[in-house]
Amino acid sequence: MLCGRRILLIIGGGIAAYKSLELIRAIRAEGGAVTPVLTAGGAAFVTPMSVSALAGAHVHTSLWDLTTEAEIGHIGLARAADLVVVCPATADLLARMAAGLADDLATTLLLATGTPVVAVPAMNVHMWDHPATRANVDTLRARGVTILEPDVGPMACGEHGPGRLPEVPAIMQALRTVLGRGGRLAGLHALVTAGPTHEPIDPVRYLANRSSGRQGFAIAGALATLGARVTLVAGPVALATPAGVCRVDVGTAREMLEAVDQALPADLAVMVAAVADWHVRPSAAKLKKDSGPPTLHLAANPDILAHVAQPGPRRPRLVVGFAAETDNLAAHARAKLARKGCDLIVANDVSGDVMGGSENEVLLVSAEGETALPRGPKAEVAARLVELFAERLGV
C-alpha cells in the first residue's frame, strides 16, 4: 500500500520523537519514500543525522533555508507529498495547527498543503484531557485531519493514562487506511463482527470462549485500508480500534444481534465473532459456593450469521461466516455453508494455538469449491481474505 508513496513526515518535539525513527524504517520497508521535517523541539530529542540516515533524504529544518527557499521550497514540499504525517503531534503543535499559525517550517507546510494529513498525538495525560486540547482536536478533525487516539499506559513523566504514542504497526495501519481512500472498496459499507460474547451467570461470572478478536479486527482494518466504510461490532476484547473503523462495543449475543441490525444495510458482512451458543437467566446476586454447584438452564442464543444471510432487501451482497472447528474441517465448513445460507465460510482449526494466538491458517469454502490459505500472521491472512472478498464483489 505504501509502495511508491511519498510521505512528508513532520517530527514534533516530545520524548516520543524517537519512535519517528522506527516509523521511517517501517515506511521505507514497505517501499515508501520519506521526506523528513524536523522541528526545533524534535531536534532536541533526535538528531538530523539520525533522521537523514534512516530516511535516505535531506532533513528540512528551517523556513529560512536560502538554498531551498530560492525556489519557494516550502510550497514544493507541501504539494509534492501523497500524505503528510505529524509524529509526534504535541499539544503545542496541535494548538498551532488549529489556530492556523505559520511561524516555522512545519506549520507553514501544514497551512500550505492540500494533501491529507495524519496527526499522531503524544503528550501527558492531563494535557490530552484538557478542554483546550480536546477542542483543538475536534477543530482539526472537522477540517478533515485524521487524528489517531493515543495509547493508554505508563509515560515518561511517571503518570499513567491516555497520551502514549500509538505503536508503529498501528500508525502504519492508519497511513494505509488514509492512502486507501478511493481504493477498490471505496463507497462500500462493510460490517464485521469480532471477539467473543460474554453471557452472564451472575454479576461476577459468565459463559465465554477463548476468542481474542484479533482476526476480526485485522479484517476490519484491511477492509478500511481498501477504502471501505467499516462498522466493527466487537465483543469484550482489549484491542485498539483499527484506523478508519467505526467500532460498536457489545457484551452478549443478543446485544451483538441488535448492533448488527442497527448497522445494516451493508454491502459486505464478515461474521468473525465467536458468538456463544447459549445463555442463561443470570442471578441478580452472586452465587455462593457454599450453596453447592448451581444448575444452569441454558437457552439458545440468536443465530446472527443465519439472520444476516436470510434472503431479503437488507441482505448484504456478500455474507461471510467463520467456522472454528477441531476436526473434519472441510466437511463441517461445507455443512455450515449450507445450513446458514451464507456465500462463503472461512474455516480454521482451533485445536492448536489459533484461537487467541497471533497466527492463523484458514480454508475458504464456497459453493464453487475450497481454497486453502497458508499459515501466517492474522494481519496477512486478513489482507488475503479481503482481496478475495473484493474479487467476489466484482470490484
Secondary structure, DSSP 8 states (H G I E B T S, - for coil): --TT-EEEEEE-SSGGGHHHHHHHHHHHHTT-EEEEEE-TTGGGTS-HHHHHHHHTS--B--TT-HHHHTTTHHHHHHHH-SEEEEEEE-HHHHHHHHHT--SSHHHHHHHH--S-EEEEE---HHHHHSHHHHHHHHHHHHTT-EE---EEEE-TTS-EEEEE---HHHHHHHHHHHHHTTSTTTT-EEEEEESB--EESSSS-EE-----SHHHHHHHHHHHHTT-EEEEEE-S------TTEEEEE--SHHHHHHHHHHH---SEEEE--B--SEEE---SS---GGG------EEE---HHHHHHSSSTTS-SEEEEEEEESS-HHHHHHHHHHHHT-SEEEEEE-SSS-TTSSEEEEEEEETTEEEEEEEEEHHHHHHHHHHHHHHHHT-
